[in-house]
């Protein structure tokens, strides 16, 4: 199974890849289905199920669905255009996407949060329907938002994994064991093999430009988060903290006031900056999800700004290595908090970041695999229990701690020779099994954990 760097890392909008970007993508796909249909449509209806229902309001799922049905997609999201589309819908109770007639759509009656009927394919399910002039449903499609902005129809999901029918790639590894065998046989690094696969599917120049763009968006997100202040939306009155922490860290520089462990604050503040931007609905890069979007950029920024000998020319190697590990986790387990808890989101992100850092610091393929294994192993069992369904508490700080774990995992792996007891494949499989066993209330439903034990929330 080939998953591109640009599948694992998508430029999108917060606060959630599965609950915001996914429904927006599903809505856009449904519009394409309508455009290809011979029917005459007059209206739209949507029902949200499972985790999309339970935490949909906090994750802005309703807002994202309306925008998707208005023809807006994550890749080209524009705040001003989006607000205008929402205002027009509030005023007219209609939507007029390109290539289709004016369609009746009143969110109060046509968008339903169905808390009682989960769909069988995945915790993040939604049904999109188009109606005729009499209000009868004449086109219907079930979509599942499976994490990281990936969307499948019920038919695609029933086929198993998404079908990969592209050109053959030179290093088609689907497990960490295969990855290490191919690296040994070819004499190539994990990043070099992954790059070979990417080039086999596309243009080398466009890949280089695309990967540079990913880091540009990630780093810009950090900078915006470090500069912004105020209260995050959603009603929890959570104050942005990244700017204050960053200002204090900068003031302490050169004054011999900081203990060695202060480096952890630098790592955390980069991650928190990203996730505060995500919580505010800003532009982020899924890495591999929005809820875990701060981990990898924080570790990469730490490398570039704080590690002697670091060079921007290594950014591509970092991203390629991280994407290779993320692809293994997604293919063999999950990156969806609604499916496997936060171990699948921040845990996966930490493993990816640990692998990337280990690689750019000269790690062998065996050390890189060890770094990813350490990071993921020590997130096993982590629940997803966002208060009020908002990607704020505990999500923002959790990204900071995930980044710290990634740096520690890479450092530990580099102290060894790559030999270790527990293989990465075993940890990925354990994560999958743990997610299956985890009670539903701990998987992005806000029905358990912190979400029900914090007063006045």
N, C-alpha and C positions, 0 to 999 in steps of 0.2 A: 504494500500500500504506500503510495507516494503522497506525502503532504508537504506542500511547498512552504518555504519561509513565509510567504505571503498568505498562506492559509493559517499558520500559527499566529502571525502578527498582522492584525488588520487595523487600519486607521478607522476609528469610529467615534462614538459619542457615549458619554456616561448616562446613567450610573452602572449599567449592567450589560455585559455582552449577551447573556442568555435571555434576560428579561426586557432589555431595551433594544439592542441591536437586532437580536433574533426575530422578535415580532415585527420590527420594521422591515427586515429582509423578507419575512414570510408574506407580509402584506404586499410588498412590491412584486413578489413572485405570483401572487394571486391576481394582481392587476394584469400581468402578462398573460395569465391563463384566460382572463376575461377578454382581453384584446384578441386572442386567438379563437375565441368562441363565436359561433354564428348567432347566439341568442341576443335579444335586446334587453338590456338591463336597466333597472330603475332604482335599485337600492342595494345597500350592503348591511350585513350583520356579522357580529363576531362574538364568540364565546371563548373565555379563557378558563383553563382547567389546571388542577394540581397546583404546583408552586407558582405558576403564572397568575393564578387567582389569589392565593394566600398572600403573596408578597408583591403582587402586581402594582398596587398603588404606590408603595414605597419605592419600587424600582421604575416607576413611570412607564409601566407597560401599556396602560391605556393611552397615554400621550404618544408613545412610540407607534402604537398601532394606527392611531388616527393619522399621524404624519406619513407612515408607510402607505396608507390608503390614499393619501393626497399626492403620492408620487415622490416623496422624499426618501432618500436612501442614506445609510451611514457614511459612505465614502465621500459624499459631496454635501454632507450636512452643513446647513447655514442657519445660524441662530435667528437672524432677522426674517428670513424666508419662512422658517418654521413657525415663529410666533405669528406671522401674518396668516399662515394657513390655519392655525388653530383658532385665531380670532374670526376668520371667515366662516369656519365650521360652527362656532358658537352662535354667530349671527344668523346664518342661513339654514343650519342643520343639514347641509349638503356638502358633498365633495365633488370636485371636477378634475380628476387626474387626466393627464395627456392621453389622447386617443380614445377616450370614453365619454359618454354623455354625463350630464349632471346627475349625481346619484344621491338619493336620500340617505342620510346617516346622522341620526341623533344619538350621541353617545349614551344619553340617559336611558334610552330604550333599546338601542341596537348593539350596545357593547355590554356583555354580561360577564360578571365574575362568578363562575360556577364552582362553588366550594364543595359541592356534594358529589360530583361525578368526575373522577379522575379518568383520563384517557389511558388506554392500555399500553401504549408504546413507550412513553417516557413521562417523567414528572412534569416536564414543561410542554404541555399540549395546548393547542388552540384550533378552533374550527372557524374558517372563513366561509361566508355564504354570500351569494349574490341573488337578488330577487327580481321578479318581473313587476309590471305595473300593478298587479293585484296583490303584491306582497308575498307571492309564493317563491320558495327557494328553487332556483333552476340551475344553480351551480354551487358545488360544495367541495371543500378540500380541507383535510386535516393536516396540520403542520406540527412538527416537533422541533423546538429549539434546544439542541442537544449540548450546548455549551460552547463558549468561545466565539459566538456569532454564527456557528454552523446551524443550518436549517435543513431538515429532511421532511418530505411528505410521508404520510403513513405507508404508501406503497414503497418508497425508497427505503424506509426503515425496515419494512418486512423482508426486503431482500438481504438483510444483514448489514454489513458495512457498506458505506457509499462506494459505488463501483468506480474503480480506477481504470479507465479505458484509454489513458494517454499513451504516449510513446514510451518504449522500454527505457529504464534508467540503468546505469552501469553498476550501481550498488543498491539493490533492492532489499535492504535489511528491514525486518519487521520485529526483531527482538534485539536486546542488547548483546546477547551472545553472538548472533549473526553479525552485528555491527563490529564487534571486536575481532571476529574471525576474518571479516573482509578487510579490516584495517591492517591486520597482521599479514594477510596474503598480498595486499596491494602496496604495503609500505606507506600508506597515506594516513593523514590525520582524519578524525571524524568530520571536521569542517571541510577538508578537501574532498572527501567522498560526498558529503551533502552538496557541496558546490557542483560537483560533477553531475549529480542528479538534477540539480536546478538548471544547469546549462543544457542538459539533454532535453529539457521541456521548454526551453525558452532562449531568449537572446542574452548573451553574456553582458552586453552593455546595459540593457534594460534591467538586468538583475542587479548590477552594481549600483545603478541609479536608484532602484527601488529600495535596496537595503540601506543606502545612505539616507533616503527619505524617511525610512522607519525611525532611525536614530534621531534625525532632525525633529520629528514630531514628538518622540519620547522626551528629548532634552528640552524642547520648548515647553512641554507640559510641566516638567520639573521647574523651569524658570518661572512660569506663570504661578505655580503653586507656592513658590518661595516668596513671591511678591505680593500675593493676595492676602487680604485680611477679612474679618467679618464672620457672620454666622452662616452656617450651611443650611440650605433649604430642607424642609421636611417636617419641621415641628419639634425636633429634639433639642433645639437650641445649642447644637454642637458648634463650638467656636473653632475656626481654623487656627492651628497651632504652628504650622510649618514656618511661617514668616518669623514669628517671635523666636523660635528655637534657632533658626538660621541666623538671625540678627545677633543673637547672643553668642553663637559659635564664632561668627566673624569677629566680634568685639574681643573675644578671648584669644584670638590668634596672635602669636608673638609676645604674649604677656606671661607665659609660663604659668598660667593658671589652671591648665587642663590636665586631668589625669589621663594616663594612656587609654583607659576605656572610653574616653570621650569620642574616639573614632566611631563607636557604635551610634552615637548621637548623629554624626554626619551621615552614616548609612541610613539610619531611620528617617532623618528629616527629608532626604531625597525621596524615599518611598512615600512618606506621608504627604509630601507636596503633590505627588501624582494622584494619590487617592482622594485628597481633598478636592482636586480639580474634577476627578471622576464623580464624586458625590455631588458636585455642583452642576453636573451635566455638561462638563467641558469636553474638549477633544482629547482622546487618549488612544493608545495602541493596546489592543488585547494582547496579553502576554502571560499565559495563553487566554486569559479572560479579563474583563474589566475589573471585577472584584479583586483580582490579584495583579492588576496592571502596574503597581508600583515596585514590585520586587526586582524584576530584571533591570529596569532603567536605573534603579538605585545602585545596584551592584556594578553596573557598567559605568555609571558616573563616579562611583567610589574608585574604581580601577583607574579611570582617566585622570582624576583630580588628586588622588592620594597615593597611588602605587608608583614608586620610582621606576623609571624606564617605560612607563605606559605610553602607548602611541595610538592616535586616532586610526591609524591604518589597520589596527587589530579589531576594530568594531565589527567588521563583516565576519571575521572568524568567530567572534563571540556569538553573534546572532545565528550563524549557521550551526554552531555546536549546540546552542540552546534549542534551536528548532528541531534538531535531530532527536534530542531527548524528549521534547514535548510531543513529537510525533509518535514515539514509542508509547508514551503514557496514554495518549488519546486512542491509539489503535488497540491497545491491549487492556485498557481500563476506562478511565473517564477523566475529563477536565471540568465536569459540571458539578457545581455545588448542590444542585437539586437532585442529582443522581447519586453522589458519593460523599457529600459533605465538603467542608473546606480543605480537607486533605487533598481533594482533587483540584482545588484552585490554588491556594497559597502553597500547598505542598508541591504541586507540579511546578509552579513558578520558581520556587526555591531550588528544586532539583535542576531546572533548566539554567538558572542563573549560576548555580554552583559549577555546573559543567562548563558554561561559557567562561567563567573566571579562571577555572583550572586550566582550560585550553590556552587562553591568552597569556597565562603565566608559565607556559612551557610544559604543561602536563602531557603525559603520554595518553593514548586512548584508554588504557587500563586505569590510569589515575582519574581521567575525566569521568569514566563510568562509576568509579568509586565515589567521587564527589557527588554525583547525582544520587547515588544510592544512599549516602549518609544523609543528605538533605531531605529526601523523600521519606526515609525510614523514620525520621524524628518529627514527622507531621502525621504519621499514621493515627487514625481515629479522631482527627480534628473535626469537630462539628461545624455546621453552618447555621448560625442562630442570630441573624441580624435583628437588632431591636427595631420594632415597627416596620420591618422589611426594608429599612434604609441601608444603603451600603456605606455605613458610617461607623457604627459601634457594633462589634469589635473590629471591623474590617480595616480601618485606616491604620491603627497601631499594629494590627496583625501583619500587614505588609512590611512594616519596619522590622518586626521580629523575624519574618521570613527572609528578608534580605540579610540580616545579621547571621542567621543560620546558614545561608548560602555561602557567605564569606568564610565562616568557620569550617564548613564542610569542605570547601575547596582547599583551605589551608591544611586541614588534617590529611586530605588525600595526597597533597603534594609532599607531605612528610613521609609518606610511604612509597612503595614501589608499584602500587596498583593491586597487590595481592590482598584479598580480604575474604571473609567468610560468607557474607550474604550477597548474592548477585543482585543487580538492579532488577532483573526480570522477576525475581522472587518478591521483591518489595512492591513492584507494580501489581503483581497478581494478588499480594496481600491487601493492597489498597483497594483493589476491585472487590475482593471478598468482604472486606470490612465495610465498604460502601453498601453492598447488598444486605449485610446484616444490620446496618445502622437503622434505628427507628426513624420513620418518616418525619417526625417532629423536629429532628436535628438536621434535616436536609433542606434548608432554605424555604421553610414554611413559616418561620417565626412563631411556631407553636410550642417550642421548648427552649431550654437553656437560658441564656441571658435575656432572650426576648420576652420571657414570662416572669423573670425573677428580678428585674430592675424596677423599683417603685416608680409609679406615675408615668409609665411608658405603655 
